[in-house]
Amino acid sequence: MQQVIDATFDGKVLLPEHPLKIKPNTRVRLTIETSDKPSKKKRSFLQTAKSLKIDGPSDWSENFEEYMYDKDKS
């Protein structure tokens, strides 16, 4: 199987931009070709917050002060 992936080298390891379609511990052969494309797309705060998948009350944004300072709600 052959896949073309985009990755960023952080000085120690290659970090793929998307999950690979291979099982863990599978041996692979890499051919490195540098790219002029930006290494990472900028993400908005909202995209980052959504990706965290934090579970909590549905009224957090409306009543955040009560959750932060009122011990009865937390």
MOPAC internal coordinates of N, CA, C and O (Angstrom, degrees):
PM7 1SCF
backbone

  N    0.0000 0     0.00 0     0.00 0    0    0    0
  C    1.4503 1     0.00 0     0.00 0    1    0    0
  C    1.5301 1   108.03 1     0.00 0    2    1    0
  O    1.2310 1   120.74 1   -38.05 1    3    2    1
  N    1.3150 1   116.19 1   141.95 1    3    2    1
  C    1.4525 1   121.30 1   178.99 1    5    3    2
  C    1.5199 1   109.30 1  -123.88 1    6    5    3
  O    1.2310 1   120.64 1   -45.36 1    7    6    5
  N    1.3285 1   116.39 1   134.64 1    7    6    5
  C    1.4588 1   122.48 1   176.87 1    9    7    6
  C    1.5172 1   108.02 1  -130.82 1   10    9    7
  O    1.2310 1   120.83 1   -34.59 1   11   10    9
  N    1.3096 1   116.02 1   145.41 1   11   10    9
  C    1.4560 1   121.20 1   171.09 1   13   11   10
  C    1.5127 1   105.98 1  -109.77 1   14   13   11
  O    1.2310 1   120.68 1   -56.20 1   15   14   13
  N    1.3303 1   116.31 1   123.80 1   15   14   13
  C    1.4643 1   120.27 1  -178.17 1   17   15   14
  C    1.5261 1   109.42 1  -127.95 1   18   17   15
  O    1.2310 1   120.93 1   -24.73 1   19   18   17
  N    1.3134 1   115.83 1   155.27 1   19   18   17
  C    1.4524 1   122.02 1   171.44 1   21   19   18
  C    1.5180 1   107.16 1  -102.99 1   22   21   19
  O    1.2310 1   120.62 1   -43.47 1   23   22   21
  N    1.3106 1   116.43 1   136.53 1   23   22   21
  C    1.4549 1   121.44 1  -178.68 1   25   23   22
  C    1.5168 1   109.21 1  -145.25 1   26   25   23
  O    1.2310 1   121.27 1   -16.03 1   27   26   25
  N    1.3161 1   115.17 1   163.97 1   27   26   25
  C    1.4586 1   122.04 1   176.55 1   29   27   26
  C    1.5154 1   108.28 1  -120.01 1   30   29   27
  O    1.2310 1   120.52 1   -45.09 1   31   30   29
  N    1.3237 1   116.60 1   134.91 1   31   30   29
  C    1.4624 1   121.34 1   176.75 1   33   31   30
  C    1.5185 1   107.76 1   -93.76 1   34   33   31
  O    1.2310 1   119.97 1   -59.87 1   35   34   33
  N    1.3407 1   117.67 1   120.13 1   35   34   33
  C    1.4683 1   121.29 1  -176.18 1   37   35   34
  C    1.5296 1   112.80 1   -92.80 1   38   37   35
  O    1.2310 1   120.35 1  -170.86 1   39   38   37
  N    1.3149 1   116.93 1     9.14 1   39   38   37
  C    1.4616 1   121.01 1  -177.81 1   41   39   38
  C    1.5124 1   112.01 1   105.47 1   42   41   39
  O    1.2310 1   120.65 1   160.97 1   43   42   41
  N    1.3388 1   116.36 1   -19.03 1   43   42   41
  C    1.4656 1   121.50 1   179.09 1   45   43   42
  C    1.5230 1   112.36 1  -129.04 1   46   45   43
  O    1.2310 1   120.42 1   136.34 1   47   46   45
  N    1.3268 1   116.80 1   -43.66 1   47   46   45
  C    1.4667 1   120.74 1  -176.25 1   49   47   46
  C    1.5261 1   110.66 1  -135.24 1   50   49   47
  O    1.2310 1   120.88 1   -19.71 1   51   50   49
  N    1.3240 1   115.91 1   160.29 1   51   50   49
  C    1.4585 1   121.94 1   173.03 1   53   51   50
  C    1.5239 1   108.40 1   -88.70 1   54   53   51
  O    1.2310 1   120.44 1   -48.71 1   55   54   53
  N    1.3169 1   116.77 1   131.29 1   55   54   53
  C    1.4651 1   122.24 1  -179.43 1   57   55   54
  C    1.5250 1   108.83 1  -112.77 1   58   57   55
  O    1.2310 1   119.63 1   -74.46 1   59   58   57
  N    1.3435 1   118.30 1   105.54 1   59   58   57
  C    1.4615 1   120.76 1   179.69 1   61   59   58
  C    1.5273 1   111.12 1   -63.61 1   62   61   59
  O    1.2310 1   120.72 1   -34.91 1   63   62   61
  N    1.3418 1   116.23 1   145.09 1   63   62   61
  C    1.4649 1   119.96 1   178.26 1   65   63   62
  C    1.5242 1   112.14 1   -73.94 1   66   65   63
  O    1.2310 1   120.45 1   156.69 1   67   66   65
  N    1.3291 1   116.74 1   -23.31 1   67   66   65
  C    1.4606 1   121.70 1   179.96 1   69   67   66
  C    1.5283 1   108.50 1  -136.66 1   70   69   67
  O    1.2310 1   119.69 1   -23.47 1   71   70   69
  N    1.3266 1   118.21 1   156.53 1   71   70   69
  C    1.4686 1   120.09 1   178.19 1   73   71   70
  C    1.5331 1   111.39 1   -57.75 1   74   73   71
  O    1.2310 1   121.19 1   -35.30 1   75   74   73
  N    1.3236 1   115.33 1   144.70 1   75   74   73
  C    1.4626 1   120.11 1   178.26 1   77   75   74
  C    1.5251 1   110.05 1   -87.07 1   78   77   75
  O    1.2310 1   120.67 1   -31.41 1   79   78   77
  N    1.3108 1   116.32 1   148.59 1   79   78   77
  C    1.4651 1   121.25 1  -179.59 1   81   79   78
  C    1.5235 1   110.13 1   -93.98 1   82   81   79
  O    1.2310 1   120.95 1  -126.82 1   83   82   81
  N    1.3262 1   115.79 1    53.18 1   83   82   81
  C    1.4640 1   121.00 1   176.97 1   85   83   82
  C    1.5233 1   108.87 1  -138.00 1   86   85   83
  O    1.2310 1   121.27 1   -23.16 1   87   86   85
  N    1.3174 1   115.18 1   156.84 1   87   86   85
  C    1.4640 1   120.16 1   179.71 1   89   87   86
  C    1.5256 1   109.99 1   -77.84 1   90   89   87
  O    1.2310 1   119.95 1   -29.64 1   91   90   89
  N    1.3390 1   117.69 1   150.36 1   91   90   89
  C    1.4651 1   120.68 1   176.13 1   93   91   90
  C    1.5262 1   111.16 1   -56.15 1   94   93   91
  O    1.2310 1   120.68 1   -32.57 1   95   94   93
  N    1.3170 1   116.30 1   147.43 1   95   94   93
  C    1.4609 1   125.13 1   179.06 1   97   95   94
  C    1.5255 1   114.01 1    68.71 1   98   97   95
  O    1.2310 1   119.97 1  -165.11 1   99   98   97
  N    1.3314 1   117.67 1    14.89 1   99   98   97
  C    1.4599 1   121.40 1   175.30 1  101   99   98
  C    1.5279 1   108.50 1   -78.31 1  102  101   99
  O    1.2310 1   120.45 1   -49.73 1  103  102  101
  N    1.3345 1   116.75 1   130.27 1  103  102  101
  C    1.4611 1   119.60 1   177.36 1  105  103  102
  C    1.5186 1   108.87 1   -75.71 1  106  105  103
  O    1.2310 1   121.03 1   -41.84 1  107  106  105
  N    1.3271 1   115.63 1   138.16 1  107  106  105
  C    1.4693 1   121.50 1   179.60 1  109  107  106
  C    1.5247 1   109.32 1  -133.73 1  110  109  107
  O    1.2310 1   120.72 1   -16.99 1  111  110  109
  N    1.3114 1   116.23 1   163.01 1  111  110  109
  C    1.4593 1   121.96 1   173.77 1  113  111  110
  C    1.5221 1   106.77 1  -115.69 1  114  113  111
  O    1.2310 1   120.31 1   -52.71 1  115  114  113
  N    1.3309 1   117.01 1   127.29 1  115  114  113
  C    1.4581 1   121.77 1  -176.87 1  117  115  114
  C    1.5215 1   110.79 1  -105.62 1  118  117  115
  O    1.2310 1   121.07 1   -41.25 1  119  118  117
  N    1.3145 1   115.56 1   138.75 1  119  118  117
  C    1.4534 1   122.37 1   168.51 1  121  119  118
  C    1.5146 1   105.64 1  -119.25 1  122  121  119
  O    1.2310 1   120.35 1   -59.03 1  123  122  121
  N    1.3189 1   116.94 1   120.97 1  123  122  121
  C    1.4573 1   121.13 1  -174.32 1  125  123  122
  C    1.5243 1   109.85 1   -95.78 1  126  125  123
  O    1.2310 1   121.24 1   -51.31 1  127  126  125
  N    1.3196 1   115.23 1   128.69 1  127  126  125
  C    1.4634 1   122.57 1   175.52 1  129  127  126
  C    1.5175 1   106.29 1  -134.60 1  130  129  127
  O    1.2310 1   119.80 1   -60.67 1  131  130  129
  N    1.3225 1   117.98 1   119.33 1  131  130  129
  C    1.4556 1   119.74 1  -179.18 1  133  131  130
  C    1.5261 1   109.83 1   -73.14 1  134  133  131
  O    1.2310 1   121.68 1   -25.58 1  135  134  133
  N    1.3292 1   114.40 1   154.42 1  135  134  133
  C    1.4563 1   121.26 1  -176.39 1  137  135  134
  C    1.5199 1   108.91 1  -128.44 1  138  137  135
  O    1.2310 1   120.89 1   -32.39 1  139  138  137
  N    1.3166 1   115.91 1   147.61 1  139  138  137
  C    1.4649 1   120.44 1   177.08 1  141  139  138
  C    1.5152 1   111.83 1   -86.83 1  142  141  139
  O    1.2310 1   120.37 1   175.45 1  143  142  141
  N    1.3314 1   116.90 1    -4.55 1  143  142  141
  C    1.4618 1   119.99 1   179.28 1  145  143  142
  C    1.5194 1   109.85 1   -65.82 1  146  145  143
  O    1.2310 1   120.17 1   -30.37 1  147  146  145
  N    1.3382 1   117.28 1   149.63 1  147  146  145
  C    1.4716 1   119.19 1   174.43 1  149  147  146
  C    1.5234 1   109.30 1   -58.38 1  150  149  147
  O    1.2310 1   120.67 1   -35.62 1  151  150  149
  N    1.3386 1   116.33 1   144.38 1  151  150  149
  C    1.4615 1   120.09 1  -174.30 1  153  151  150
  C    1.5232 1   113.25 1   -69.96 1  154  153  151
  O    1.2310 1   119.99 1   146.84 1  155  154  153
  N    1.3220 1   117.62 1   -33.16 1  155  154  153
  C    1.4594 1   119.79 1  -179.85 1  157  155  154
  C    1.5201 1   109.00 1  -142.01 1  158  157  155
  O    1.2310 1   121.71 1   -38.17 1  159  158  157
  N    1.3221 1   114.33 1   141.83 1  159  158  157
  C    1.4553 1   119.22 1   173.54 1  161  159  158
  C    1.5224 1   107.98 1   -76.18 1  162  161  159
  O    1.2310 1   120.90 1   -39.09 1  163  162  161
  N    1.3212 1   115.88 1   140.91 1  163  162  161
  C    1.4560 1   119.05 1   176.97 1  165  163  162
  C    1.5180 1   108.60 1   -72.30 1  166  165  163
  O    1.2310 1   121.15 1   -42.23 1  167  166  165
  N    1.3225 1   115.41 1   137.77 1  167  166  165
  C    1.4600 1   121.21 1   179.35 1  169  167  166
  C    1.5095 1   108.41 1  -113.77 1  170  169  167
  O    1.2310 1   121.46 1   -36.32 1  171  170  169
  N    1.3133 1   114.81 1   143.68 1  171  170  169
  C    1.4575 1   119.16 1   177.03 1  173  171  170
  C    1.5271 1   109.49 1   -75.38 1  174  173  171
  O    1.2310 1   120.91 1   -16.42 1  175  174  173
  N    1.3204 1   115.86 1   163.58 1  175  174  173
  C    1.4650 1   120.37 1   176.67 1  177  175  174
  C    1.5307 1   109.68 1   -58.36 1  178  177  175
  O    1.2310 1   120.30 1   138.88 1  179  178  177
  N    1.3420 1   117.03 1   -41.12 1  179  178  177
  C    1.4600 1   120.41 1  -178.57 1  181  179  178
  C    1.5299 1   111.15 1   -63.05 1  182  181  179
  O    1.2310 1   119.99 1   138.18 1  183  182  181
  N    1.3339 1   117.63 1   -41.82 1  183  182  181
  C    1.4677 1   119.91 1   177.51 1  185  183  182
  C    1.5295 1   110.85 1   -61.98 1  186  185  183
  O    1.2310 1   120.67 1   138.42 1  187  186  185
  N    1.3180 1   116.33 1   -41.58 1  187  186  185
  C    1.4594 1   120.06 1   178.80 1  189  187  186
  C    1.5222 1   110.80 1   -65.20 1  190  189  187
  O    1.2310 1   120.28 1   134.65 1  191  190  189
  N    1.3345 1   117.06 1   -45.35 1  191  190  189
  C    1.4658 1   121.13 1   179.88 1  193  191  190
  C    1.5251 1   110.77 1   -61.15 1  194  193  191
  O    1.2310 1   120.13 1   136.72 1  195  194  193
  N    1.3368 1   117.36 1   -43.28 1  195  194  193
  C    1.4714 1   120.43 1   179.13 1  197  195  194
  C    1.5216 1   111.35 1   -62.98 1  198  197  195
  O    1.2310 1   120.05 1   143.45 1  199  198  197
  N    1.3342 1   117.51 1   -36.55 1  199  198  197
  C    1.4637 1   120.58 1  -177.32 1  201  199  198
  C    1.5265 1   112.01 1   -68.97 1  202  201  199
  O    1.2310 1   119.75 1   160.57 1  203  202  201
  N    1.3352 1   118.09 1   -19.43 1  203  202  201
  C    1.4596 1   121.16 1   179.45 1  205  203  202
  C    1.5252 1   112.17 1   -73.58 1  206  205  203
  O    1.2310 1   120.28 1   158.30 1  207  206  205
  N    1.3240 1   117.07 1   -21.70 1  207  206  205
  C    1.4669 1   123.51 1   178.04 1  209  207  206
  C    1.5313 1   111.54 1    51.28 1  210  209  207
  O    1.2310 1   120.88 1  -130.71 1  211  210  209
  N    1.3273 1   115.93 1    49.29 1  211  210  209
  C    1.4534 1   121.73 1   179.12 1  213  211  210
  C    1.5253 1   108.94 1   -77.02 1  214  213  211
  O    1.2310 1   120.73 1   -47.50 1  215  214  213
  N    1.3107 1   116.21 1   132.50 1  215  214  213
  C    1.4515 1   121.51 1   179.95 1  217  215  214
  C    1.5287 1   108.63 1   -98.28 1  218  217  215
  O    1.2310 1   120.78 1   -45.72 1  219  218  217
  N    1.3052 1   116.11 1   134.28 1  219  218  217
  C    1.4564 1   119.30 1   179.28 1  221  219  218
  C    1.5153 1   110.73 1  -170.16 1  222  221  219
  O    1.2310 1   120.26 1     2.78 1  223  222  221
  N    1.3254 1   117.11 1  -177.22 1  223  222  221
  C    1.4591 1   121.32 1  -178.34 1  225  223  222
  C    1.5342 1   111.12 1   -62.20 1  226  225  223
  O    1.2310 1   120.86 1   -32.75 1  227  226  225
  N    1.3211 1   115.97 1   147.25 1  227  226  225
  C    1.4613 1   120.32 1  -178.19 1  229  227  226
  C    1.5221 1   112.84 1   -70.81 1  230  229  227
  O    1.2310 1   119.89 1   165.22 1  231  230  229
  N    1.3362 1   117.81 1   -14.78 1  231  230  229
  C    1.4680 1   120.00 1  -178.33 1  233  231  230
  C    1.5307 1   112.96 1  -104.56 1  234  233  231
  O    1.2310 1   119.74 1  -158.29 1  235  234  233
  N    1.3056 1   118.09 1    21.71 1  235  234  233
  C    1.4672 1   121.26 1   179.35 1  237  235  234
  C    1.5160 1   112.64 1   -52.11 1  238  237  235
  O    1.2310 1   120.60 1   129.25 1  239  238  237
  N    1.3342 1   116.45 1   -50.75 1  239  238  237
  C    1.4658 1   118.85 1  -174.50 1  241  239  238
  C    1.5232 1   112.03 1   -66.41 1  242  241  239
  O    1.2310 1   120.01 1   149.22 1  243  242  241
  N    1.3151 1   117.59 1   -30.78 1  243  242  241
  C    1.4654 1   120.77 1  -179.17 1  245  243  242
  C    1.5301 1   111.89 1   -80.09 1  246  245  243
  O    1.2310 1   120.09 1   148.21 1  247  246  245
  N    1.3313 1   117.43 1   -31.79 1  247  246  245
  C    1.4659 1   121.68 1  -173.30 1  249  247  246
  C    1.5243 1   113.23 1  -124.52 1  250  249  247
  O    1.2310 1   120.67 1  -146.52 1  251  250  249
  N    1.3361 1   116.32 1    33.48 1  251  250  249
  C    1.4619 1   118.55 1  -175.35 1  253  251  250
  C    1.5263 1   112.77 1   -60.14 1  254  253  251
  O    1.2310 1   119.64 1   145.84 1  255  254  253
  N    1.3279 1   118.30 1   -34.16 1  255  254  253
  C    1.4604 1   119.86 1  -179.28 1  257  255  254
  C    1.5258 1   111.22 1   -64.55 1  258  257  255
  O    1.2310 1   120.17 1   140.55 1  259  258  257
  N    1.3336 1   117.27 1   -39.45 1  259  258  257
  C    1.4626 1   120.20 1   178.00 1  261  259  258
  C    1.5259 1   110.90 1   -64.90 1  262  261  259
  O    1.2310 1   120.61 1   140.24 1  263  262  261
  N    1.3435 1   116.43 1   -39.76 1  263  262  261
  C    1.4671 1   119.45 1   179.91 1  265  263  262
  C    1.5248 1   111.13 1   -70.14 1  266  265  263
  O    1.2310 1   120.05 1   147.68 1  267  266  265
  N    1.3308 1   117.51 1   -32.32 1  267  266  265
  C    1.4703 1   120.25 1  -179.21 1  269  267  266
  C    1.5337 1   112.05 1   -78.01 1  270  269  267
  O    1.2310 1   120.16 1   143.17 1  271  270  269
  N    1.3407 1   117.29 1   -36.83 1  271  270  269
  C    1.4621 1   119.24 1  -169.99 1  273  271  270
  C    1.5347 1   114.54 1  -115.39 1  274  273  271
  O    1.2310 1   119.46 1   161.16 1  275  274  273
  N    1.3217 1   118.63 1   -18.84 1  275  274  273
  C    1.4722 1   121.77 1  -178.03 1  277  275  274
  C    1.5135 1   109.27 1   -99.24 1  278  277  275
  O    1.2310 1   119.67 1   -67.67 1  279  278  277
  N    1.2945 1   118.23 1   112.33 1  279  278  277
  C    1.4677 1   122.31 1  -176.44 1  281  279  278
  C    1.5096 1   112.40 1   -66.99 1  282  281  279
  O    1.2310 1   118.96 1   161.23 1  283  282  281
  N    1.3356 1   119.58 1   -18.77 1  283  282  281
  C    1.4554 1   121.51 1  -179.51 1  285  283  282
  C    1.5241 1   111.40 1   -69.40 1  286  285  283
  O    1.2310 1   119.28 1   148.69 1  287  286  285
  N    1.3347 1   118.99 1   -31.31 1  287  286  285
  C    1.4665 1   121.95 1  -177.52 1  289  287  286
  C    1.5088 1   112.40 1   -87.92 1  290  289  287
  O    1.2310 1   118.91 1   158.46 1  291  290  289
  N    1.3250 1   119.68 1   -21.54 1  291  290  289
  C    1.4609 1   119.51 1  -172.92 1  293  291  290
  C    1.4997 1   113.11 1   -85.49 1  294  293  291
  O    1.2310 1   120.10 1   180.00 1  295  294  293

